[in-house]
Amino acid sequence: MILKMKFKALKQVLYIFVMVVLPLLSFGDDNQSLFDKGNAEYAKSQYKEALVAYQQLINEGYQSAAVYYNMGNAEYKLADIPSALLYYEKAHKLNPGDEDINVNIHFANSKTTDKIDESPEFFLAKWWHGFILGFSVNLLAMLSIGLFLTGSALLILYFFTNSVVIKKASFYISIILFLVGLLPIFIAESQVNYFDGHKQAIIFTSTVNVKGGPADQSVTVFVLHEGTKINVLDNIHGWLKMKLANGNEGWIKATDVKEI
């Protein structure tokens, strides 16, 4: 009877692994072939063709920092700075700690007309944001899965071993691993909350008159140009209330931007 219960527990663990974990670790052959095709076109300097392949990946529901990063590189080669920044920023949301992505964002921003200095941030908030944005979604998922799988393996050992010492050690270590495995999930959730609370967009119109209110007749408070990143605070009847990194606020039409 005890052996049957142990076997049932083992089957449940294997079922979770097959049904949940393996799909997370897989990268379909079709997706891989499209990604390789895009890379091959890029290597031949066929940047528009590369973008078609990458976009097909996105249209089929596959998203990754690598795809968006490559799309940003292709758009940069085509001298489309706003599109390059859009895709670099999308890649940044999926892998905020990637140095190459951050360097390319900085470099592409140097090609835009508007130079916006960021307002100073309280050092504790800056440290916290730097911490939670220092990991990619994929890395956090792999860490969490790895810790949970190791904890599950130790629980299996707990069920099957006859040694009291090993039984106690495997049980308590598995509990610790399960608890630690929650940390990457917490960080990933913090990333999601951060980006949800920081809705941003890239200006795609060559010159935009930023208004003092959500109406054409409102006074123009300042002017922005394509490629500038804005923080979106509100959307009222096709008008976006926006804020720049330096704290300046105003209203622009939603048709002038593309949301990151």
TILOSE-552328 format. One record per atom (N, C-alpha, C, O): x, y, z. Coordinates in steps of 0.02 Angstrom, whole numbers, plus 50000, padded with zeros to 5 digits. Example, Ala and Ser with C-alpha at 12.3 -4.5 7.8 and 13.67 -1.06 7.14 Angstrom:
<atoms>
506604971650390 506154977550390 506604983550390 507124983450423 506424988850354 506844994750357 506455000250394 506705005750402 
</atoms>
This chain:
<atoms>
500424994050000 500005000050000 500445006350000 500315011049962 500965006350043 501405012150046 501775012949981 501865018549957 501995007249950 502355007549887 501905010349832 502135014149789 501255008549834 500795011049784 500715018649792 500675022249742 500675021049853 500615028249865 501235031949841 501175037349812 501825029049853 502445032149830 502465032449754 502675037449725 502255027049722 502245026849649 501765031949620 501895035049569 501195032849654 500705037749632 500985044849637 500885048949593 501345046249692 501665052849701 502185054049647 502235059649621 502575048849630 503075049549578 502755050949510 503005054949472 502195047649496 501835048749433 501585055949429 501605058949375 501355058649485 501105065549485 501665070449470 501565075349433 502255069349498 502825073649485 503035073349412 503155078549381 503065067349384 503245066549314 502725069749268 502895072649217 502085069149287 501555072249247 501625079749245 501555082849192 501775082849303 501885090049305 502475092049261 502445097149226 503005088049263 503595089549224 503435089449149 503625093949112 503085084149128 502935083349056 502445088549032 502535091248977 501925090049072 501385094449049 501535101849058 501255105949022 501965103549106 502085110649121 502785112849103 502865117949069 503285109149124 503975111349117 504225110749046 504505115449018 504115104949015 504385103848948 504135109048897 504545111348856 503485110848896 503275116048849 503635122648860 503745126348812 503805124248923 504155130548937 504865130448910 505145135748894 505165124448906 505855123948884 505925122848809 506475123048783 505375121748776 505405119948705 505425126248661 505165131548680 505725125448604 505745130748553 505575127248487 505995123748460 504965128248462 504725124448405 505175124848345 505525129848334 505165119448305 505575119248245 505385124748196 505825127848165 504735126148190 504515131448144 504785138248166 505015142248126 504735139548231 504995145848258 505745146448247 506005151648227 506095140948259 506825141048251 507015142148178 507495145748164 506635139148132 506805139948061 506675147148039 507055149847999 506145150248064 506005157248048 506545161848077 506775166448044 506745160348138 507275164348170 507925163648131 508265168648119 508095157548112 508705156448073 508665159848004 509165162447980 508075159747974 507975162947909 508095170547916 508435173547875 507805173447968 507905180547979 508635182247990 508885187247964 508985178148028 509695179248041 510105178647977 510575182347965 509915173747935 510275172747872 510175178747825 510645180947792 509565181447823 509425187247781 509805193347807 510065197347769 509825193947873 510195199547903 510935199147886 511255204147871 511215193047889 511925192147874 512085194047802 512645195947786 511575193447758 511675195247687 511495202547675 511465204747617 511375206347728 511175213447724 510495214347692 510335219747668 510085209047693 509395209547668 508945211047728 508585206747753 508985217247750 508675219047814 507905218947811 507585216947860 507625221047756 506895220847749 506635213647750 506125212147781 506995209247715 506795202147715 506875199047784 506465194947805 507395201147820 507495198647888 506915200847933 506675196947974 506705207047924 506145209547964 505495205747951 505095204647996 505395203647888 504805199847871 504795193247909 504285191247936 505365189947912 505415183547948 505305184548023 504935180748055 505625189648051 505545190948122 504825192848139 504555190648190 504525196948096 503835199048108 503355193148105 502865192948142 503505188348062 503075182348058 503105178548124 502605175748147 503695178348154 503755175248220 503305178748271 502945175548309 503335185348271 502925189348318 502185188148304 501795187348351 501995188048241 501285187048222 501025180248245 500425179548259 501475175348249 501265168648270 501275167848346 501185162348372 501385173448381 501335173348454 501985172148490 501995171848552 502545171448453 503185170348487 503525177048499 503605181048453 503735178148561 504085184248578 504715182548617 504695178248661 505255185948601 505865185148640 506275191348632 506205195048584 506715192548681 507155198348678 507605197848617 507765202948586 507825191748600 508275190948542 507945193048477 508265196148435 507315191248468 506955193048407 506875200648402 507025203548350 506645203748455 506555211048454 507225214648447 507265219748414 507735211948479 508395215048473 508645214848400 508905219748375 508555209148368 508755208548298 508335213048252 508585215848204 507695213748269 507265218248230 507505225548238 507515229348190 507705227248299 507975233948311 508605235148271 508695240448242 509045230148268 509655230748229 509505231648155 509825235648121 509015227748130 508835228248059 508555235148043 508725238147992 508115237648086 507825244348075 508365249748079 508345254648042 508845248748123 509395253648128 509795253648063 509985259048039 509925247848036 510295247447972 509915250847916 510215253347869 509245250847921 508825254147871 508735261547887 508355265047853 509075264047938 509055271047958 508365273147984 508195279047981 507975268348009 507325269848039 507425269848115 507315264848148 507645275548142 507825275948212 507215274948259 507275271348308 506635278048244 506055276748289 505875269448294 505735266948349 505865265848237 505705258748239 506245254848275 506095250148313 506875256648264 507425253348299 507345254148375 507415249248412 507195260148398 507105261348469 506495257548496 506505254948552 505965257248456 505365253548478 505535246248492 505335243648544 505895243048446 506055236048455 506585234948509 506565229948545 507065239448514 507555238948568 507205239348636 507365235648683 506725243948641 506365244748704 505925238648719 505855236748777 505635235648668 505255229448678 505715223848703 505525219948746 506315223548674 506805218648697 507005219948769 507095215348809 507065226348786 507255228348854 506745226048905 506915224048960 506095226348887 505575224248933 505625216848948 505455214649003 505865212848900 505925205648910 506585203748942 506635198548975 507095207848931 507755206448961 508075212948981 508555215248950 507815216049035 508055222749054 508775223049076 509075228449077 509075217349093 509765217449116 510275216249062 510875216149076 510055215449000 510515213948946 510925220148927 510635225248908 511575219648931 512015225448919 511995227648846 511995233648832 511985222848799 511975224548728 511355228548710 511385233348672 510785226348737 510165229948723 510195237048750 510015241748715 510425237748811 510465244348842 510955248948806 510835254948799 511515246148784 512005250148746 511705252548680 511805258248661 511345248048646 511045249948582 510495255248590 510405259548548 510125254748645 509615259848659 509955266648668 509735271648640 510495266748706 510865272948718 511145275648652 511125281648639 511415271148611 511725273348548 511195275948500 511295281148468 510625272448495 510085274748450 509795281348474 509625285648433 509755282148540 509505288548567 509955294348549 509725300048542 510595292948542 511065298348523 510935300848452 511175306248434 510555297048413 510395299048344 509755303048339 509575305448285 509395303748395 508765307548394 508895314948406 509435316848430 508405319048389 508475326248396 508435328548468 508835332648490 507955325848505 507835328048574 508305324448622 508335318348623 508655328348663 509095325548714 508765326848782 508775332548807 508495321648812 508115322348874 508535319748932 508725313848933 508665324048980 509025321949041 508525319349092 508015322549104 508685313649121 508235310649170 508275314449237 508805316649258 507695315049269 507675317949336 507995313149385 507925307149378 508345315749436 508665311349485 508145307249523 507605309649539 508325300949537 507875296349572 508145294849641 508755294349651 507695294249690 507895292649759 508315286249758 508135281449724 508875286249794 509365280849786 509085273949803 509285269049772 508625273449852 508345266949868 507895264449811 507905258549794 507505268949782 507085267049725 507515265149665 507365260449629 508055268949655 508505267349600 508835260549609 508905256749562 509045259149672 509345252649686 508855246949674 509025241849644 508235247849698 507725242649691 507555241349618 507515235649597 507465246649580 507315245949509 507905242549473 507795238349429 508515244449491 509095241349461 509135233949476 509345229949435 508915232049537 508925224949557 508415220949518 508585215849488 507785223049519 507265218949487 507325218949411 507085214349378 507655224149383 507735224449311 508405221549288 508605222249230 508755218249333 509405215349316 509365208249291 509875205149278 508745205649284 508655198649263 508185198249203 507725202349197 508305193349160 507855192249104 507285187749126 507345184049175 506725188049091 506155183749106 506345176449099 506155172349140 506725174949046 506925167949034 507365165349091 507275159749114 507835169549114 508275167449168 507875166249232 507995161249267 507415170649247 506995169849306 506585163449302 506515159849352 506315162049243 505915155949233 506355149749243 506145144949276 506955149849214 507405144149220 507615143049292 507655137349315 507755148449328 507945147849399 507385144849440 507495140349480 506785147449429 506205145049467 506075137649452 505965133649497 506075135949387 505955128949368 506495124349396 506345118949421 507125126549391 507675122549416 507625121249491 507735115649514 507445126449528 507385125649601 506795121149619 506845117049664 506235121949584 505645117749598 505775110449579 505555105949614 506125109349523 506275102449502 506755099149552 506665093349570 507255102949574 507725100149623 507365098649688 507475093449719 506925103149709 506535101949769 506085095849762 506005091949809 505795095049702 505365089249689 505765082749692 505535077749718 506365083049663 506795077049664 506975075049735 506985069149752 507105080049778 507255078549848 506645075849885 506715071649930 506055078149866 505445075349896 505355068149876 505135063949916 505515066549813 505475059549790 505965055249831 505805049749851 506565058149841 507055054549882 506795053449953 506895048249983 506445058549979 506155058050046 505655052250050 505635048650100 505255051249998 504755045949998 505075039049992 504805034150020 505635038549957 505905031949941 506485029649985 506625023749988 506815034350019 507395032350059 507175029350126 506645031050154 507585024850151 507455021950217 507905024850271 507835023250330 508365029250251 508815032350298 508475038350331 508225042850297 508475038350397 508145043850434 508515050350421 508205055650413 509185050150421 509585056150410 509445059150341 509315065150335 509465054950289 509335057250221 508615059650214 508475064650180 508155056150247 507445058150244 507345065150271 507005069350241 507645066450330 507575073050360 507915078450318 507625083850306 508515077050295 508895081950256 508535083550190 508465089350172 508295078350155 507965079450091 507315083350100 507135087450057 506965082050155 506325085550167 506445093050180 506125097250148 506895094550226 507005101550244 507335105550187 507175111350176 507805102350152 508125105850096 507625107050040 507645112350008 507175102250028 506675103149975 506215109049992 506025112849948 506025109650057 505605115250078 505965121850065 505665126650040 506615122150082 507005128250071 507035129949996 506965135749977 507145124749954 507185125949882 506515128449854 506505132749811 505965125649879 505315128049856 505205135349875 504945139249835 505415137149936 505345144149958 505795148749917 505585154149896 506425146649906 506885150749866 506635151149794 506725156349761 506305145749770 506045145749702 505495150949691 505345152749634 505195153249746 504685158549741 504995165349728 504665169849703 505645166149745 505975172649736 505995174849663 505825180549649 506215170549616 506195172749546 505505174649522 505415179149481 504995171049548 504305172649529 504115179649555 503795183549520 504335181049617 504205187649646 504555193149606 504255198449593 505175191849586 505545196849546 505205197949479 505135203549456 504995192349447 504655192949382 504005196849388 503845200949345 503635195649442 503015199349454 503165206749466 502785211049444 503715208149501 503915215149513 504085218549447 503935224449438 504415214849402 504555217649335 503915219349298 503855224749270 503435214749300 502795215849266 502455222049294 502205226249257 502445222549361 502125228349393 502475234849375 502165240049366 503155234449371 503535240349353 503355242849283 503205248749273 503365238249235 503215240249166 502485242049157 502325246349116 502025238749195 501325240649191 501225247749218 500785251349194 501625249549268 501575256249296 501975261449259 501945267349276 502355259349209 502755263849169 502605262649095 503025260249057 501995264249075 501805263449005 502175268648964 502155274648979 502505266348912 502925270848872 502785270048798 502485265148777 502995274948760 502885274848688 503455278648654 503805282648685 503525277448589 504025280848548 503665285348498 503185283148465 503875291548491 503575296148443 503795294248372 504395293248359 503315293748327 503455291848258 503305297448208 503445296648148 503035302948231 502925308748188 503535313248191 503825314248244 503735315848133 504375319648129 504395325348179 504905326348212 503855329248183 503815334848231 503135334748265 502615334348231 503125335148331 502505334848369 502455340948414 502905342348453 501895344548409 501755350148454 501415347448516 500855344948514 501755347948572 501475345548635 501035351048664 501255356748674 500405349348676 499905354248697 499825354348772 499995349648808 499545359848796 499405360548867 498785356948889 498665356048948 498375354848840 497755351148855 497585346648797 497895347148744 497085342248806 496905337448754 496455340348699 495895338048689 496705345348665 496325348548611 496805352148564 497325354648586 496615352548500 497035355848451 497125363248466 497655366048452 496615366348494 496655373548507 497055375248570 497175381148584 497255370248608 497655371548668 498335374348649 498585372948594 498635378048693 499275381248679 499825375948675 499815370948711 500305377048629 500885372648623 501385374348677 501615380048681 501575369448718 502035370748773 502755369148755 503225372348780 502855364248712 503515362848685 503445358048626 502905355548612 503995356848592 503985352848531 504445346748540 504985347248568 504215340948515 504615334848516 504695332248445 504335334248399 505165327648437 505315324848371 505315317248373 505325314148427 505315314148314 505275306848309 505865303548346 506425305948346 505695297748376 506195293948413 506205295248487 506505291448524 505885300648509 505885302248580 505415297448618 504865296048596 505655295148675 505245290648717 504845294848768 505115299448799 504215293148775 503785296648822 503475291648871 503405285748856 503295294148929 502905290248977 502175292148969 501995298048971 501755287148960 501045288348949 500675288249016 500695283249052 500355293849033 500005294349097 499255293249090 498935290749136 498975295149033 498245294649024 498075294848950 498475297048909 497485292648934 497235292648865 496515294948865 496075291548891 496395300748837 495715303648835 495525305248764 495795309948734 495065301348736 494795302648669 495355303648617 495325308348578 495835299248618 496365299548567 496925304248583 497385305148543 496905307348641 497455311648664 497805308348722 497485305848769 498465308248720 498865305348773 499155310648818 499475315448794 499055309848883 499425314048930 500105310848940 500145305048961 500625314548925 501295311548926 501755315348973 501645321248990 502285311848993 502785314749036 503475312549012 503575306648998 503935317249008 504615315648988 505035313649049 504835314649106 505615310749036 506055308549090 506285314349133 506455313449192 506275320549105 506485326349144 505915329549184 506015334549218 505315326649178 504745329049217 504255333349178 503705334649203 504425335749118 503975339849078 503365335749055 503435329949036 502785338949059 502165335549041 501795339348987 501915345248976 501335335748954 500915338848903 500475333648870 500425327948893 500135335748816 499665331348781 499865330848707 500025335848675 499835324648681 499955323548610 499425318648584 499105315048623 499345318448519 498875313748489 499155306648491 499745305548481 498705301848504 498915294848508 499185292348441 499585287648440 498965295348387 499195293248320 499915295148307 500215292948257 500215299348349 500905301448340 501405296548369 502005297448360 501175291548405 501635287048440 501455279748427 500915278048402 501925275448445 501805268148448 502015265848518 502555267348542 501565262248549 501675260048618 502195254448621 502185249948579 502625254748670 503155249648678 502835243348706 503175238348718 
</atoms>
